[in-house]
Amino acid sequence: MDIVRLYMLLFATGYVLSICMALECNWKRQYEYKGKCCQICPLGTFPIQHCTNSSESVCKNCTNMNDHCFCNNNLCEDDTCSKCSPTKKCTPGEKLIRTGLFKFRYICEPCPSQTYNDEERNICKPTME
């Protein structure tokens, strides 16, 4: 019976460690693919080949018939970008943040102290003193 407890403990420890070691890609400039942070394609394009250890993603121009989140300037709702949601607009003084590891939610939160944001959908900038 002790061997079963040992295996369960090792399994649980490995599971927790694997979650803690998840990639922290900058979701505004990168997306995660097979354990790598790939650069997002420029606006009006979408990835047809994802990045590898030796190359960046290959991008293709969007067409009117395309329904990719990247093409419509939408946000991915999950880590595989299988569903898109419209880009949320924050008010001046707020920044857009993403929560979740596999299923994403986007919320606006106030800019941190000593920063400001005077435009919609922009990042908080340091105040000039």
Secondary structure, 3 states (H helix, E strand, C coil): CHHHHHHHHHHHHHHHHHHHCCCCCCCCCEEEECCEEEECCCCCEEEEECCCCCCCCEEEECCCCCCCCCCCCCEECECCCCCEECCCCCCCCEEEEEECCCECEEEEEECCCCEECCCCCCCCEECCC
